[in-house]
Amino acid sequence: MHLVPAERAGQRTVDGHRVRDAIAAVGEPERVRAWADRFSLLSDPGRLSLLLALHEAGPIAVSDLPRC
């Protein structure tokens, strides 16, 4: 049987199994920070535009990339 973590034992949950799985899926804070750093690269509109262009067009010469 899956149980919610001890620190959440006093809180009402509708589905303890799902709560436990959701908490486990988040993982360690260091891992979350590493993913946040990776995704922060997409916060720049120019980088995101290039990524979207490459996703749509596939391989393309650097000289043909749109200027953003």
N, C-alpha and C positions, 0 to 999 in steps of 0.2 A: 504494500500500500504506500502511495506517495503522500508525504506530509509536507505542509508548508514549513518554511524555516522557523526556528524557535522565535526569532525576533518579530515574526508576524502572527504568532500563535494567538494573541489576544484580539486580532482583527477579524471581523466577520468576512468570510469568503463564500461565494456562491459555489464555486467549483475548485476545491483545493488542489486537485490533480493538475488542472490547467494553470493555476497560480504558480504551483511549484515548477512546472515545465517552462512557463514564461520567465520566471526569475532565473532559472538555470540557463535559458537561452541567451539572456543578456550577458552572462559571463563575468569575468574579472574586470574591474575598472581599468586596468592597464590596457586590456584588449579593446575596450570601448573607446578609450582615448586614441589608440592607434588607428582604429577605423574612422574616428572623427577627423583625425589629421589627414587621412587619405581622402575623405570626402570633401574636406575644406579646399582641396585643389580645384574642385568643380565650382567653387563660389566665385571664381573669376569669370566674368562673362566671355572674355576672349578664349580662355581655355575650354570652357563648356561649348562654345560655338564650334571650335575646331573638332572637339570630340563628336559632336552631333553631325558635323559634315563628314567626318571619317566613317561614322557609323552608317550613314545613308549611302555614301559614295563607294565605300570600300577603299582598297589601296588607291592612292592618288599621289602624284608627284608633289613634292613640297612647294614647288613654284606655282602649282595650280590651286593650292589651298586658298580659301577666301580670306581676305584681310578683315580682322575683327577689331 
